[in-house]
Amino acid sequence: MCAGFLDYYKQFKKIELVYYEKFNKRYQAKKREAQLKKWGVAKKKALITGNLELLKKLSKGIGLVDELE
């Protein structure tokens, strides 16, 4: 491994898994990952915290970012 690679990862002191989903097929997981990558921070935070009401509102385009803080 090159030194640059290790230096890059040293900046991440702690990595914590905050959300995951299980899939039976790899293509399903890849499809979901692509979907989530298109989401904004507000929708991702609503998903992680389990706030399905806010997630639905954000999915409809209602900007309720203040509710996350």
The first five atom37 places (N, CA, C, CB, O) and aatype in JSON, in Angstrom:
{
  "aatype": [12, 4, 0, 7, 13, 10, 3, 18, 18, 11, 5, 13, 11, 11, 9, 6, 10, 19, 18, 18, 6, 11, 13, 2, 11, 1, 18, 5, 0, 11, 11, 1, 6, 0, 5, 10, 11, 11, 17, 7, 19, 0, 11, 11, 11, 0, 10, 9, 16, 7, 2, 10, 6, 10, 10, 11, 11, 10, 15, 11, 7, 9, 7, 10, 19, 3, 6, 10, 6],
  "atom_mask": [
    [1, 1, 1, 1, 1],
    [1, 1, 1, 1, 1],
    [1, 1, 1, 1, 1],
    [1, 1, 1, 0, 1],
    [1, 1, 1, 1, 1],
    [1, 1, 1, 1, 1],
    [1, 1, 1, 1, 1],
    [1, 1, 1, 1, 1],
    [1, 1, 1, 1, 1],
    [1, 1, 1, 1, 1],
    [1, 1, 1, 1, 1],
    [1, 1, 1, 1, 1],
    [1, 1, 1, 1, 1],
    [1, 1, 1, 1, 1],
    [1, 1, 1, 1, 1],
    [1, 1, 1, 1, 1],
    [1, 1, 1, 1, 1],
    [1, 1, 1, 1, 1],
    [1, 1, 1, 1, 1],
    [1, 1, 1, 1, 1],
    [1, 1, 1, 1, 1],
    [1, 1, 1, 1, 1],
    [1, 1, 1, 1, 1],
    [1, 1, 1, 1, 1],
    [1, 1, 1, 1, 1],
    [1, 1, 1, 1, 1],
    [1, 1, 1, 1, 1],
    [1, 1, 1, 1, 1],
    [1, 1, 1, 1, 1],
    [1, 1, 1, 1, 1],
    [1, 1, 1, 1, 1],
    [1, 1, 1, 1, 1],
    [1, 1, 1, 1, 1],
    [1, 1, 1, 1, 1],
    [1, 1, 1, 1, 1],
    [1, 1, 1, 1, 1],
    [1, 1, 1, 1, 1],
    [1, 1, 1, 1, 1],
    [1, 1, 1, 1, 1],
    [1, 1, 1, 0, 1],
    [1, 1, 1, 1, 1],
    [1, 1, 1, 1, 1],
    [1, 1, 1, 1, 1],
    [1, 1, 1, 1, 1],
    [1, 1, 1, 1, 1],
    [1, 1, 1, 1, 1],
    [1, 1, 1, 1, 1],
    [1, 1, 1, 1, 1],
    [1, 1, 1, 1, 1],
    [1, 1, 1, 0, 1],
    [1, 1, 1, 1, 1],
    [1, 1, 1, 1, 1],
    [1, 1, 1, 1, 1],
    [1, 1, 1, 1, 1],
    [1, 1, 1, 1, 1],
    [1, 1, 1, 1, 1],
    [1, 1, 1, 1, 1],
    [1, 1, 1, 1, 1],
    [1, 1, 1, 1, 1],
    [1, 1, 1, 1, 1],
    [1, 1, 1, 0, 1],
    [1, 1, 1, 1, 1],
    [1, 1, 1, 0, 1],
    [1, 1, 1, 1, 1],
    [1, 1, 1, 1, 1],
    [1, 1, 1, 1, 1],
    [1, 1, 1, 1, 1],
    [1, 1, 1, 1, 1],
    [1, 1, 1, 1, 1]
  ],
  "atom_positions": [
    [[0.83, -1.18, 0.0], [0.0, 0.0, 0.0], [0.88, 1.24, 0.0], [-0.95, 0.0, 1.2], [1.94, 1.26, 0.61]],
    [[0.42, 2.26, -0.68], [1.22, 3.48, -0.74], [0.95, 4.35, 0.49], [0.92, 4.27, -2.03], [-0.11, 4.26, 1.1]],
    [[1.91, 5.18, 0.84], [1.81, 6.03, 2.03], [0.66, 7.02, 1.91], [3.13, 6.77, 2.26], [0.01, 7.33, 2.91]],
    [[0.41, 7.53, 0.72], [-0.68, 8.49, 0.51], [-2.03, 7.91, 0.89], [0.0, 0.0, 0.0], [-2.89, 8.6, 1.45]],
    [[-2.21, 6.65, 0.58], [-3.46, 5.96, 0.89], [-3.68, 5.91, 2.4], [-3.46, 4.53, 0.3], [-4.77, 6.22, 2.88]],
    [[-2.66, 5.54, 3.14], [-2.76, 5.44, 4.6], [-2.94, 6.81, 5.24], [-1.52, 4.77, 5.17], [-3.71, 6.96, 6.19]],
    [[-2.25, 7.81, 4.72], [-2.41, 9.17, 5.24], [-3.83, 9.66, 5.05], [-1.43, 10.12, 4.55], [-4.37, 10.35, 5.92]],
    [[-4.42, 9.32, 3.94], [-5.8, 9.73, 3.66], [-6.75, 9.16, 4.71], [-6.22, 9.27, 2.24], [-7.61, 9.88, 5.21]],
    [[-6.6, 7.89, 5.06], [-7.51, 7.25, 6.0], [-7.23, 7.61, 7.45], [-7.43, 5.77, 5.84], [-8.09, 7.42, 8.31]],
    [[-6.05, 8.11, 7.75], [-5.74, 8.53, 9.12], [-6.6, 9.71, 9.55], [-4.27, 8.88, 9.24], [-6.82, 9.91, 10.74]],
    [[-7.07, 10.51, 8.6], [-7.87, 11.67, 8.95], [-9.25, 11.28, 9.48], [-8.03, 12.59, 7.75], [-9.91, 12.08, 10.13]],
    [[-9.68, 10.06, 9.22], [-10.96, 9.59, 9.72], [-10.71, 8.82, 11.02], [-11.68, 8.68, 8.66], [-10.46, 7.62, 11.01]],
    [[-10.79, 9.52, 12.11], [-10.47, 8.93, 13.41], [-11.46, 7.82, 13.77], [-10.47, 10.0, 14.5], [-11.08, 6.75, 14.25]],
    [[-12.73, 8.09, 13.55], [-13.74, 7.14, 13.96], [-14.8, 7.05, 12.86], [-14.38, 7.55, 15.32], [-15.32, 8.07, 12.39]],
    [[-15.1, 5.85, 12.46], [-16.15, 5.63, 11.48], [-17.23, 4.81, 12.17], [-15.61, 4.91, 10.19], [-16.95, 3.78, 12.78]],
    [[-18.47, 5.29, 12.08], [-19.58, 4.63, 12.75], [-20.67, 4.3, 11.75], [-20.12, 5.51, 13.89], [-21.11, 5.17, 10.99]],
    [[-21.11, 3.06, 11.74], [-22.21, 2.64, 10.89], [-23.51, 3.14, 11.52], [-22.23, 1.08, 10.71], [-23.81, 2.79, 12.67]],
    [[-24.27, 3.95, 10.8], [-25.49, 4.52, 11.37], [-26.76, 3.98, 10.71], [-25.46, 6.02, 11.24], [-27.85, 4.19, 11.23]],
    [[-26.62, 3.3, 9.59], [-27.8, 2.78, 8.9], [-27.37, 1.69, 7.93], [-28.54, 3.92, 8.15], [-26.32, 1.78, 7.29]],
    [[-28.2, 0.65, 7.83], [-27.95, -0.36, 6.82], [-29.26, -1.05, 6.47], [-26.9, -1.4, 7.32], [-30.23, -1.0, 7.24]],
    [[-29.28, -1.67, 5.33], [-30.41, -2.46, 4.86], [-29.86, -3.78, 4.33], [-31.24, -1.7, 3.77], [-28.73, -3.84, 3.86]],
    [[-30.67, -4.82, 4.42], [-30.27, -6.12, 3.88], [-31.04, -6.4, 2.6], [-30.51, -7.25, 4.92], [-32.23, -6.07, 2.48]],
    [[-30.36, -7.0, 1.64], [-30.96, -7.36, 0.36], [-30.58, -8.79, 0.01], [-30.5, -6.39, -0.75], [-29.52, -9.28, 0.39]],
    [[-31.46, -9.46, -0.7], [-31.19, -10.82, -1.12], [-30.31, -10.87, -2.37], [-32.49, -11.55, -1.38], [-29.55, -11.82, -2.56]],
    [[-30.41, -9.88, -3.2], [-29.66, -9.84, -4.45], [-28.78, -8.6, -4.51], [-30.61, -9.87, -5.66], [-29.17, -7.52, -4.07]],
    [[-27.59, -8.77, -5.06], [-26.64, -7.67, -5.17], [-27.19, -6.51, -6.0], [-25.33, -8.16, -5.77], [-26.97, -5.35, -5.66]],
    [[-27.91, -6.81, -7.08], [-28.42, -5.75, -7.94], [-29.44, -4.88, -7.19], [-29.06, -6.35, -9.2], [-29.56, -3.69, -7.47]],
    [[-30.17, -5.48, -6.24], [-31.13, -4.7, -5.44], [-30.38, -3.71, -4.54], [-32.01, -5.65, -4.58], [-30.78, -2.56, -4.4]],
    [[-29.3, -4.17, -3.94], [-28.5, -3.3, -3.08], [-27.87, -2.17, -3.88], [-27.41, -4.11, -2.37], [-27.84, -1.02, -3.43]],
    [[-27.37, -2.48, -5.06], [-26.75, -1.46, -5.9], [-27.77, -0.42, -6.36], [-26.08, -2.1, -7.12], [-27.46, 0.77, -6.43]],
    [[-28.97, -0.88, -6.65], [-30.04, 0.03, -7.07], [-30.41, 0.98, -5.91], [-31.29, -0.77, -7.52], [-30.58, 2.18, -6.12]],
    [[-30.52, 0.43, -4.71], [-30.85, 1.24, -3.53], [-29.72, 2.21, -3.22], [-31.13, 0.34, -2.31], [-29.98, 3.37, -2.89]],
    [[-28.48, 1.77, -3.32], [-27.34, 2.64, -3.07], [-27.34, 3.82, -4.04], [-26.02, 1.86, -3.18], [-27.09, 4.96, -3.64]],
    [[-27.62, 3.56, -5.3], [-27.68, 4.63, -6.3], [-28.79, 5.62, -5.95], [-27.9, 4.05, -7.71], [-28.62, 6.83, -6.11]],
    [[-29.91, 5.11, -5.47], [-31.02, 5.97, -5.08], [-30.61, 6.87, -3.92], [-32.26, 5.13, -4.7], [-30.85, 8.08, -3.95]],
    [[-30.0, 6.28, -2.89], [-29.62, 7.05, -1.71], [-28.55, 8.09, -2.02], [-29.12, 6.12, -0.63], [-28.54, 9.17, -1.42]],
    [[-27.66, 7.8, -2.95], [-26.61, 8.75, -3.31], [-27.18, 10.01, -3.94], [-25.62, 8.1, -4.26], [-26.53, 11.06, -3.91]],
    [[-28.36, 9.93, -4.51], [-29.01, 11.1, -5.12], [-29.73, 11.97, -4.1], [-29.99, 10.65, -6.19], [-30.08, 13.11, -4.39]],
    [[-29.96, 11.43, -2.91], [-30.69, 12.15, -1.88], [-29.83, 13.25, -1.25], [-31.17, 11.18, -0.8], [-28.61, 13.16, -1.21]],
    [[-30.51, 14.27, -0.76], [-29.85, 15.33, -0.02], [-29.61, 14.9, 1.42], [0.0, 0.0, 0.0], [-30.07, 13.85, 1.86]],
    [[-28.89, 15.74, 2.14], [-28.55, 15.44, 3.53], [-29.8, 15.33, 4.4], [-27.62, 16.52, 4.09], [-29.87, 14.46, 5.26]],
    [[-30.77, 16.19, 4.19], [-31.99, 16.18, 5.02], [-32.72, 14.85, 4.92], [-32.92, 17.33, 4.6], [-33.15, 14.29, 5.93]],
    [[-32.87, 14.33, 3.7], [-33.55, 13.05, 3.53], [-32.75, 11.91, 4.16], [-33.79, 12.77, 2.05], [-33.32, 11.0, 4.76]],
    [[-31.43, 11.95, 4.01], [-30.59, 10.91, 4.6], [-30.68, 10.93, 6.12], [-29.13, 11.08, 4.15], [-30.74, 9.87, 6.75]],
    [[-30.68, 12.12, 6.72], [-30.79, 12.22, 8.17], [-32.14, 11.71, 8.64], [-30.57, 13.66, 8.64], [-32.23, 11.04, 9.67]],
    [[-33.2, 12.02, 7.91], [-34.53, 11.54, 8.27], [-34.58, 10.01, 8.22], [-35.6, 12.14, 7.34], [-35.18, 9.38, 9.08]],
    [[-33.95, 9.43, 7.22], [-33.9, 7.97, 7.11], [-33.12, 7.35, 8.27], [-33.27, 7.56, 5.77], [-33.57, 6.37, 8.87]],
    [[-31.97, 7.92, 8.57], [-31.12, 7.4, 9.64], [-31.81, 7.47, 10.99], [-29.8, 8.17, 9.69], [-31.71, 6.54, 11.79]],
    [[-32.51, 8.57, 11.25], [-33.17, 8.74, 12.54], [-34.51, 8.02, 12.62], [-33.38, 10.21, 12.83], [-35.12, 7.94, 13.68]],
    [[-34.96, 7.49, 11.48], [-36.23, 6.77, 11.47], [-37.44, 7.68, 11.45], [0.0, 0.0, 0.0], [-38.55, 7.25, 11.77]],
    [[-37.25, 8.92, 11.06], [-38.34, 9.9, 11.0], [-39.06, 9.74, 9.66], [-37.8, 11.36, 11.18], [-38.82, 10.52, 8.73]],
    [[-39.93, 8.75, 9.56], [-40.59, 8.44, 8.3], [-41.56, 9.53, 7.87], [-41.31, 7.13, 8.41], [-41.76, 9.75, 6.68]],
    [[-42.17, 10.22, 8.84], [-43.08, 11.32, 8.52], [-42.33, 12.43, 7.77], [-43.72, 11.89, 9.81], [-42.8, 12.91, 6.74]],
    [[-41.19, 12.83, 8.3], [-40.37, 13.85, 7.65], [-39.83, 13.35, 6.32], [-39.22, 14.28, 8.57], [-39.78, 14.11, 5.35]],
    [[-39.44, 12.11, 6.27], [-38.92, 11.52, 5.02], [-39.98, 11.6, 3.92], [-38.49, 10.06, 5.25], [-39.66, 11.93, 2.78]],
    [[-41.22, 11.3, 4.26], [-42.31, 11.39, 3.28], [-42.5, 12.82, 2.8], [-43.63, 10.86, 3.88], [-42.68, 13.06, 1.61]],
    [[-42.45, 13.78, 3.74], [-42.62, 15.19, 3.37], [-41.49, 15.65, 2.46], [-42.69, 16.06, 4.62], [-41.72, 16.35, 1.47]],
    [[-40.28, 15.27, 2.81], [-39.12, 15.66, 1.99], [-39.18, 15.01, 0.61], [-37.81, 15.27, 2.69], [-38.76, 15.61, -0.38]],
    [[-39.71, 13.81, 0.54], [-39.83, 13.12, -0.74], [-40.85, 13.81, -1.65], [-40.22, 11.66, -0.53], [-40.76, 13.72, -2.88]],
    [[-41.8, 14.48, -1.03], [-42.81, 15.22, -1.8], [-42.32, 16.62, -2.16], [-44.11, 15.31, -1.01], [-43.03, 17.38, -2.81]],
    [[-41.11, 16.95, -1.73], [-40.53, 18.24, -2.09], [-40.82, 19.35, -1.1], [0.0, 0.0, 0.0], [-40.57, 20.52, -1.4]],
    [[-41.34, 19.0, 0.06], [-41.61, 20.02, 1.07], [-40.33, 20.23, 1.87], [-42.8, 19.6, 2.01], [-39.86, 19.31, 2.53]],
    [[-39.77, 21.43, 1.81], [-38.5, 21.72, 2.46], [-38.65, 21.98, 3.94], [0.0, 0.0, 0.0], [-38.91, 23.11, 4.35]],
    [[-38.48, 20.96, 4.75], [-38.61, 21.08, 6.19], [-37.28, 20.79, 6.87], [-39.69, 20.13, 6.71], [-37.22, 20.02, 7.83]],
    [[-36.23, 21.4, 6.4], [-34.89, 21.13, 6.9], [-34.77, 21.52, 8.37], [-33.84, 21.88, 6.06], [-34.02, 20.88, 9.12]],
    [[-35.49, 22.57, 8.81], [-35.4, 23.02, 10.2], [-35.82, 21.95, 11.19], [-36.25, 24.26, 10.4], [-35.35, 21.96, 12.32]],
    [[-36.69, 21.03, 10.8], [-37.14, 19.99, 11.7], [-36.04, 19.01, 12.07], [-38.29, 19.25, 11.09], [-36.16, 18.3, 13.07]],
    [[-34.99, 18.94, 11.29], [-33.9, 18.0, 11.55], [-32.97, 18.47, 12.66], [-33.11, 17.77, 10.3], [-32.29, 17.65, 13.27]],
    [[-32.94, 19.74, 12.91], [-31.96, 20.28, 13.87], [-32.52, 20.37, 15.25], [-31.48, 21.63, 13.44], [-31.83, 20.8, 16.17]]
  ]
}
